[in-house]
């Protein structure tokens, strides 16, 4: 349970995968995942009924559209963080591409509990192993 | 529960406090805190019996001494992450000073469940409110 034996360098971790909207599992903290994801273009409107979702922008800039309940969009430049509360429909996007660290309970599905039709470029997943080359 | 209404910029957040070893509560994710802490010099040997502890170095470099069970030290440069497993005695330090993002359950005490004598420069706390000036 938990723990990584040696530190993980974010630059090396993001160099290990190219696919956007397909989070990698970097570490486990109790029953939570630390996930790393590339954002590029638009994700899909979705909601997590039972969990908040934490975003920290490592590189680039992202936007998160929210139905709060009126639609609004928050902009997260590099080095900023935000939490989408449980039960809030949201759609992340990144016009220019970005690298993002996420914190959420293990098993949380990337497209939530309810979502619009998932486009082909969005991976509906609970996260993939981070395969570091060295 | 959870949520911050607007994004928090890490540069502004760290500009809002100077005290080392005195974590600020930047956000809440379900029953977990996202904490921001300045590291400078040595913390104290301590253990969290029931929780892992996540470290991400935002600026500077830190070291974490571990009794694993033999003593070893991991070095975390800027942009690296590490999880200290529950039950592992550890002592964070930063010779040159650092800014660190932590993830741990709300209520987790900064000096753990068991610790050496806490020096005056270490704040035994479950975290303080982050007071942003603007």
Interface residues (C-beta under 8 A of the other chain):
Chain A: X1 X2 X3 X4 X6 X7 X8 X9 X10 X11 X26 X27 X28 X29 X30 X32 X34 X51 X52 X53 X54 X56 X58 X74 X75 X76 X77 X79 X80 X81 X82 X83 X84 X85 X86 X88 X101 X103 X104 X105
Chain B: X1 X2 X3 X4 X6 X7 X8 X9 X10 X11 X26 X27 X28 X29 X30 X32 X34 X51 X52 X53 X54 X56 X58 X74 X75 X76 X77 X79 X80 X81 X82 X83 X84 X85 X86 X88 X101 X103 X104 X105
